[in-house]
Amino acid sequence: MRRFRVIFEVIMVLGIPLSAVAQTAHVPSPIRVGAAKVDVTPSENERPKNNLGVLDRLYARAIVLDNGVTSAALISVDAGAIPDALWQTVSGQIDKELGIPPARVLLTATHTHSGGGPRGANYSQKIVDAVRLAKQKLTPARIGYGTGVSYINVNRQIVDPKTGRWWEGANYDGPSDKTVAVIKFEGLDGSPIAVYYNYAVHAVLAGQLDQISADIPGAASRYVEDSFDDRVVALWSSGAAGDQNPIYYQQTYDLREIRVKDYATRGVDISNAMPPGGEGLNRSDPTVARLMNQQRQMVSSMGQFLGEEVMHVMRGIARTETAVPLYGSFTSVRCPGRERTNEGRAGFEGTYKDAGPVEIRLGLLRVGDVMIGAANAEVFNPIAQRLKRESPYKATMMATLTNGAARSGYIPDDESFGKYTFEVLSSRLQPGCAESAIVNGILTLIDGARAAQ
């Protein structure tokens, strides 16, 4: 059946025609690959005033690929988001200093909610340094792709059985893609170099602790790296997790209830709001201390579970390639915007007025027959599932929170706009545009990659 395409406005990023940033996919062999990581943990004077120290370190991880015709870079940073200014600075430096143009760079935030906020002036340089070190380590390599499953995520949009209203909780029957997509990079002798893995879950387990943490993405990557005696760099790619929480999240709900009661004693009702930081939590209270310690344990546990599945997939990848086409392109789509005029976290219908259009940046990096579609926002899981269904390539994934930050807020799928959850209520997008615009936009980029072969 012919694929249906909605009409949407396409903007060429930075005013450069798409043909100027796309690269032919014809390649010689073998490809060369290098990987590195650089510590980007904020210093004490860079952290928020209420921060209580470092639970685990934050890193920028990079994988550089070069096939003799062109090069590309995959980068992840343990951060909540990649602001546009940071993306422009980093991609510009990588282009100027390392010869890798922005169209072939994917700069992804792991979306940890415990990254500590803005960094110092040398933050962008540390990210570039990770790419520079990776390029210095380029060695002949081969690449393989495989998928597995992990059950540490769950849809988080539920109807509360007590109130009958939409709220946040574990919806075991809701849409939730369990796929772990893995690209393995190894030397021609089979020695490990790097692994790029894509999974959809929010990195929010450590959010109540007020400590710096890379959360589940960091724990999973460290577990894989440690398992290979740090001879491999494990790079997390944020899947479409806009509506996906860790499946075991009860400590957070319990701590929230403690905070709600604490605020109520002061005459403040936060039962349908999100209070700042860890305020309202007495850490000397045995119950609070126990719940927080359980959260720390859960970060490690879920990281280990996911890391084990990544390595399981790596071991099962039997087919590898040395002649690997590389192709990159990017574009933007615009959808009608809205501005909310009432308040409340969830459960009640939102009221809105029209606002200016919202621009969403899309990208594609082709690595062999693996298609990595990108979006610079928090995308709901069904949108990525639709992309994978409609893509002509079986090895297709979506990397979100990549190459900047759209002003969209969450990007729900069309069906979810009927749910009064905080993600939907806070979205700055009007219904009926973004899902098809994103899917069709990335499919158009994939068409371009096929044509360049």
C-alpha positions in Angstrom: 0.0 0.0 0.0 1.3 3.4 -0.9 2.5 5.3 2.2 0.2 8.2 3.1 2.0 11.4 3.8 0.4 14.4 5.4 1.3 17.9 4.2 3.7 19.7 6.4 6.2 22.5 6.1 9.8 21.6 5.7 12.6 23.9 6.7 16.2 23.5 5.7 18.3 23.9 8.8 20.8 26.8 8.8 19.6 27.7 5.4 21.7 25.0 3.8 20.0 22.9 1.1 19.6 19.3 2.1 21.7 18.1 -0.8 24.6 20.2 0.5 24.6 18.4 3.9 23.9 14.9 2.6 26.7 12.6 1.8 27.0 9.8 -0.8 26.7 6.4 0.7 29.2 4.8 -1.6 32.2 3.5 0.4 35.3 1.4 0.2 36.3 -0.9 3.0 37.1 -1.4 5.8 35.5 1.2 8.0 37.5 2.6 10.9 36.0 3.2 14.3 37.2 4.9 17.5 35.5 5.6 20.8 36.2 7.6 24.0 34.5 9.2 27.0 35.3 12.3 29.0 34.1 13.1 32.6 31.7 16.0 32.5 30.5 15.9 36.2 29.9 19.5 37.4 32.3 20.8 40.0 31.0 21.8 43.4 30.7 25.5 42.5 28.8 24.5 39.3 26.1 22.5 41.0 22.8 23.8 42.4 22.8 25.2 45.9 20.6 22.4 47.2 22.7 19.7 45.7 23.9 17.1 48.2 26.9 15.7 46.3 27.7 13.1 43.6 26.1 9.7 43.5 27.9 8.7 40.3 29.9 10.5 37.6 28.6 12.0 34.4 30.2 11.4 31.0 30.2 12.5 27.4 30.7 9.4 25.3 31.6 9.5 21.6 32.0 7.0 18.7 33.6 8.2 15.5 33.2 6.4 12.2 35.3 6.9 9.0 35.0 4.9 5.8 37.6 6.7 3.8 34.9 8.7 2.0 33.1 10.4 4.9 32.9 10.4 8.7 30.3 10.5 11.3 30.0 10.9 15.1 27.6 9.4 17.6 27.6 11.3 21.0 25.7 10.9 24.2 25.9 13.2 27.2 24.7 12.5 30.7 22.4 15.5 30.8 18.7 16.4 30.9 18.7 17.9 27.5 20.8 19.4 24.7 20.0 23.1 24.4 20.1 24.5 20.9 23.0 26.8 21.8 25.0 23.8 23.0 24.2 21.8 19.9 25.2 24.7 17.7 28.5 25.2 19.5 29.5 21.6 19.7 28.5 20.7 16.1 30.2 23.8 14.8 33.4 23.0 16.6 33.3 19.4 15.5 32.8 20.5 11.9 35.6 23.1 12.0 38.2 21.2 14.0 37.5 17.5 13.2 35.9 17.8 9.7 32.6 16.1 10.6 29.7 18.2 9.5 26.5 18.7 11.6 24.4 16.5 9.3 26.5 13.4 10.3 26.6 14.2 14.1 24.0 12.8 16.5 24.4 14.6 19.9 22.0 12.9 22.3 21.1 13.6 26.0 20.6 10.6 28.2 17.8 12.7 29.9 18.9 12.0 33.4 16.9 14.2 35.8 19.8 14.4 38.1 22.4 16.1 35.9 22.8 19.2 38.0 21.6 21.8 35.5 23.8 24.2 33.4 27.6 23.7 33.4 30.6 25.9 33.2 32.1 27.5 30.1 34.3 24.5 29.3 31.4 22.0 29.1 31.0 22.1 25.3 34.8 21.7 25.0 34.7 18.5 27.0 32.1 17.1 24.6 34.2 18.0 21.6 37.3 16.5 23.4 35.4 13.2 23.6 34.9 13.2 19.8 38.5 14.3 19.3 39.8 11.4 21.4 37.6 9.0 19.6 38.9 10.2 16.2 42.5 9.7 17.4 41.7 6.1 18.2 40.3 5.2 14.7 41.1 1.6 13.8 39.9 -0.8 11.1 36.7 -2.3 12.3 33.5 -4.2 11.6 30.0 -3.4 12.6 27.0 -5.6 13.5 23.4 -5.0 14.5 20.9 -6.8 16.6 17.9 -6.4 19.0 16.8 -7.8 22.3 14.2 -7.0 24.9 14.2 -5.4 28.3 11.2 -5.1 30.6 12.4 -2.3 32.8 10.1 0.3 31.2 6.3 0.7 31.4 3.8 3.1 30.0 3.1 5.8 32.6 -0.4 7.1 31.7 -3.1 5.6 33.8 -6.6 6.4 35.0 -6.4 6.5 38.8 -8.9 3.9 40.1 -9.6 6.0 43.2 -10.3 9.3 41.4 -11.3 8.1 38.0 -9.0 10.8 36.5 -5.8 10.6 34.5 -2.6 10.4 36.5 1.0 9.1 36.4 1.5 5.4 37.2 2.4 2.0 35.8 0.0 1.1 33.0 1.0 -2.5 32.2 -1.4 -2.6 29.3 -0.4 0.7 27.7 1.8 0.9 24.6 5.5 0.3 25.5 8.2 -0.9 23.2 10.6 -3.3 25.0 13.1 -3.4 22.2 16.8 -2.8 22.9 18.5 -2.0 19.6 22.3 -2.5 19.6 25.1 -1.6 17.2 28.3 -3.4 18.0 31.7 -2.0 16.9 34.7 -4.3 17.1 38.2 -4.6 15.6 39.0 -6.9 12.7 40.4 -9.4 15.3 37.1 -9.3 17.3 38.4 -7.0 20.0 35.7 -4.7 21.4 35.6 -1.0 20.6 32.2 0.4 21.4 28.5 -0.3 21.5 25.6 2.0 20.7 22.3 0.9 22.3 18.8 2.5 22.1 16.1 2.0 24.7 13.0 4.0 25.8 12.8 4.7 29.5 12.9 7.9 31.6 16.0 8.4 33.7 14.1 9.6 36.8 15.0 7.1 39.5 17.4 9.4 41.3 15.4 12.5 40.9 14.3 12.8 44.5 17.9 12.4 45.9 19.3 15.8 45.0 22.5 14.1 44.1 24.3 14.2 40.7 23.6 10.9 38.9 23.5 9.6 35.4 20.7 7.4 36.5 19.8 4.2 34.6 21.7 5.2 31.4 24.9 5.8 33.3 24.5 2.6 35.4 23.9 0.5 32.3 26.8 1.9 30.4 29.2 1.6 33.4 28.1 -2.0 33.8 28.8 -2.9 30.2 32.1 -1.0 30.2 33.2 -2.7 33.5 32.3 -6.1 32.0 34.8 -5.5 29.2 37.5 -4.1 31.6 36.9 -0.6 30.2 38.1 -1.7 26.7 34.7 -0.7 25.3 32.7 2.6 25.4 29.0 2.0 25.8 26.9 4.8 24.5 23.2 5.1 25.5 20.7 6.4 22.9 17.4 7.8 24.3 14.5 6.0 22.7 11.0 7.5 22.5 10.4 7.6 26.2 8.0 10.6 26.6 5.4 8.3 28.1 7.7 5.6 29.6 8.8 5.3 33.2 11.0 2.8 35.0 8.6 -0.1 35.8 9.6 -0.1 39.5 9.1 3.4 40.6 7.1 3.1 43.9 9.7 4.8 46.1 9.2 8.0 44.1 5.4 7.8 44.5 5.8 7.2 48.2 8.2 10.1 48.6 5.8 12.3 46.7 3.0 11.5 49.1 5.3 12.4 52.0 6.0 15.8 50.4 2.3 16.4 49.7 1.5 15.9 53.4 4.4 18.1 54.5 3.3 21.0 52.3 -0.3 20.5 53.5 0.8 21.2 57.1 2.0 24.6 55.8 -1.3 25.3 54.1 0.0 24.6 50.6 -1.7 22.1 48.3 0.7 20.5 45.8 -1.5 17.4 45.2 -1.9 18.4 41.6 1.4 20.1 41.1 5.1 19.4 40.9 7.1 20.8 43.8 10.7 21.9 43.3 13.6 19.6 44.0 13.6 17.4 47.2 12.0 20.1 49.4 9.6 18.8 52.0 11.7 15.7 52.7 13.3 15.2 56.1 16.3 13.0 55.3 16.7 12.1 59.0 13.3 10.4 58.9 13.9 6.6 58.8 11.1 6.1 56.2 12.5 8.8 53.9 16.1 7.4 54.3 14.9 3.9 53.5 13.1 5.0 50.4 16.0 7.0 49.2 18.4 4.1 49.7 16.1 1.9 47.8 16.1 4.3 44.9 19.9 4.2 44.8 19.8 0.5 44.7 17.2 0.5 42.0 19.4 2.7 39.8 22.1 0.0 40.0 19.7 -2.9 39.6 18.0 -1.6 36.5 21.3 -0.5 35.0 22.6 -4.1 35.5 19.5 -5.6 33.9 19.6 -3.4 30.9 23.4 -3.8 30.6 23.1 -7.6 30.7 20.6 -7.5 27.8 22.9 -5.2 25.8 25.7 -7.8 26.2 23.4 -10.6 25.4 22.5 -9.0 22.1 26.2 -8.3 21.4 27.1 -11.9 21.9 24.4 -13.0 19.5 25.4 -10.7 16.6 27.1 -13.1 14.2 26.9 -11.1 11.0 29.2 -8.1 10.8 30.2 -5.8 7.9 33.4 -3.8 7.1 32.1 -2.0 4.0 29.7 0.4 5.7 27.9 3.3 4.0 27.6 6.5 6.0 25.0 9.1 5.2 23.6 12.0 7.2 20.9 14.5 6.6 18.5 16.7 8.7 15.5 18.9 8.3 12.8 20.5 10.3 9.0 20.3 10.4 6.5 22.9 11.8 3.3 22.2 13.6 0.6 24.6 15.0 1.3 25.6 18.6 -0.8 26.4 21.6 -0.4 28.0 25.0 -2.1 26.6 28.1 -4.3 29.0 30.0 -5.2 27.0 33.1 -3.1 25.0 35.7 -2.9 21.5 37.2 -0.6 18.7 36.7 -3.1 16.1 35.5 -6.7 14.8 35.7 -8.5 17.8 34.3 -9.0 19.1 30.8 -6.6 21.9 29.8 -7.7 25.2 28.2 -5.5 26.8 25.5 -5.2 29.7 23.1 -3.4 29.5 19.8 0.3 30.2 19.7 2.9 30.4 17.0 4.1 27.3 15.1 6.5 25.0 16.8 9.6 23.8 14.9 10.9 20.2 15.4 14.3 19.3 14.2 14.7 15.9 12.6 17.7 14.0 11.5 18.9 10.7 10.0 22.2 8.9 10.3 22.6 5.9 8.2 25.3 3.4 9.4 25.3 0.6 6.9 21.7 -0.7 6.8 20.9 0.8 10.2 18.8 3.9 10.1 18.9 6.1 13.2 16.1 8.7 13.0 16.4 11.6 15.3 14.2 14.2 16.9 15.1 17.1 19.2 12.3 16.5 21.8 10.6 14.0 24.1 8.5 11.8 21.8 5.8 9.4 22.8 6.6 5.7 22.3 3.8 5.0 19.7 5.4 7.5 17.3 8.7 5.6 17.2 6.8 2.3 16.9 5.0 3.7 13.8 8.3 4.8 12.3 9.7 1.3 12.6 6.6 -0.2 11.1 6.6 2.0 8.1 10.4 2.2 7.5 11.6 0.1 4.6 14.6 -0.9 6.7 14.2 -3.5 9.5 17.0 -1.9 11.4 15.4 1.4 12.2 15.4 3.2 15.6 14.5 6.7 16.9 17.0 8.7 19.0 15.1 11.5 20.8 16.4 14.5 22.7 19.0 14.7 19.9 20.6 17.8 18.3 19.0 20.5 20.3 15.8 21.1 22.2 12.5 21.9 20.5 10.1 24.3 22.4 7.4 21.7 22.0 7.5 20.2 25.4 6.4 16.5 25.2 5.3 15.3 21.7 2.3 12.9 22.2 1.0 10.6 19.6 -2.3 11.5 18.1 -4.3 9.1 20.2 -2.8 10.3 23.5 -4.1 13.9 23.0 -7.4 12.6 24.5 -5.7 11.8 27.8 -5.4 14.5 30.5 -1.9 13.5 31.7 0.8 16.1 32.6 2.7 15.3 29.4 -0.3 16.0 27.2 -1.5 19.0 29.1 1.9 20.7 29.0 2.6 20.0 25.4 2.8 23.2 23.3 1.6 21.4 20.2 -2.0 21.3 18.9 -3.3 17.8 18.1 -3.2 16.2 14.7 0.2 17.2 13.3 3.3 16.1 15.1 3.0 12.3 14.8 2.7 12.2 11.0 5.1 15.1 10.5 7.8 13.4 12.5 7.3 9.9 11.0 6.9 11.2 7.4 9.8 13.6 7.8 12.2 10.9 8.9 10.9 8.5 6.2 11.6 11.2 3.6 15.2 11.4 4.9 15.4 7.6 4.7 14.3 7.8 1.1 17.2 10.2 0.5 19.6 7.8 2.1 18.3 5.0 -0.2 18.7 7.2 -3.3 22.3 8.1 -2.4 23.3 4.4 -2.3 
